[in-house]
């Protein structure tokens, strides 16, 4: 199985082309995929070097190493500059997939050089690479959330489910081996449920799971960015569990074949330099970046901005932060217990040296604050290429009244996870208004604050005015 290969000589490509999304395959059967793609990555003759990049266009937490990076043409620019120095011609082939599993399969077959994927698939990438004689290294991060808010469990809009405890005996769709599956397993255990015995778990591609939820053939869907935001924005689902409740970091990162990195260190430097430039872009021009990613992928720009915006759920920073590496180590036991990997030497897998080399002299980004204290409400009006920020959800609702609103975002008062104002659960607490991602959060808050009560979004708007 292949993704959609795109080959370009150094220089910006034409943006906004359609994508083909490969079907999700069980992560436990990666090895047979090794023969699925013809050709080999890192191909070269005396004057030409081809590098193959695997990415996930709709996993928008990876855009600085995939969708946005490709649109901006920064990697090709960096390679063109390198070609002027060494006299070589560099070509880039971009291959787009729905998940990290087929990217790992092609890397272990020597057919993809650089790939981006989530934390759980990264560990499988490390394990399969060693097992199949194509070791890989984690060289950078794309985006992260220190509390785990990038993963969400959803249910149908009309569902009577209020918490995970209600899932006992019910069917839940997820992608086994993904970060979303890891969130589901951990969350169910915290809720007192056995993930293997108390629910019926279906291993499905995200789009298949979304369709199953809409058709009523599953009761809940646990998925990663950007599926929860997209489905909520479109009114096709509502949040049942906020991954930030785990208070464990989750992230996506860039992995490279060890052999390729050794033979073409300059190409890897060019990629990481380009990724840093794309990171600067998404941080400095978040609305433009969201619009670009939306046009490239077909996702709603409003859902992209929920994650990738100025105060979005994701923080973009290529640094291999210690807390992210520590989280990766905590993920290993979950994957080994599921028999998806054997032991993984995380310290040997993580290689910060290429990023240090490529971004030497660059100022580090500040660590993202986590939790409700740092969260801001944000308003995006139609026809505007920037947003307005507010210190409280109430102030946002006042400003939005009578305006031509494209999207309004409010942070969860317990976790800080940003959500759409008209999809949030609202609570009136005296003169104040609080917003929450899930009914459970709202009920927890009401239980702790005498006189607080759940209200509808329409009532919250009226109370704000």
VENGICOR-V600040 format. One record per run of one state. SS is the DSSP state (@ for helix, = for strand, . for the rest). FROM is the first residue (numbers start at 1). TO is the last residue. If there is no record, write none. Layout:
ss=[SS:SS]
from=[FROM:FROM]
to=[TO:TO]
This chain:
ss=[.:=:.:@:.:@:.:=:.:=:.:@:.:@:.:@:.:=:.:@:.:=:@:.:=:.:=:.:@:.:=:.:@:.:=:.:@:.:=:.:@:.:=:@:.:=:@:.:@:.:@:.:@:.:=:.:@:.:@:=:.:@:.:@:.:=:.:=:.:@:.:=:.:=:.:=:.:=:.:@:.:=:.:@:.]
from=[1:4:10:27:30:31:36:44:45:48:56:60:66:67:73:74:87:89:97:101:109:114:119:132:136:146:151:156:164:168:171:175:179:191:200:204:206:216:220:225:227:234:238:243:247:250:258:264:265:285:286:298:301:309:315:317:322:338:346:350:351:353:359:372:375:377:382:388:391:393:401:405:412:418:421:425:430:432:437:439:449:453:456:457:465]
to=[3:9:26:29:30:35:43:44:47:55:59:65:66:72:73:86:88:96:100:108:113:118:131:135:145:150:155:163:167:170:174:178:190:199:203:205:215:219:224:226:233:237:242:246:249:257:263:264:284:285:297:300:308:314:316:321:337:345:349:350:352:358:371:374:376:381:387:390:392:400:404:411:417:420:424:429:431:436:438:448:452:455:456:464:465]
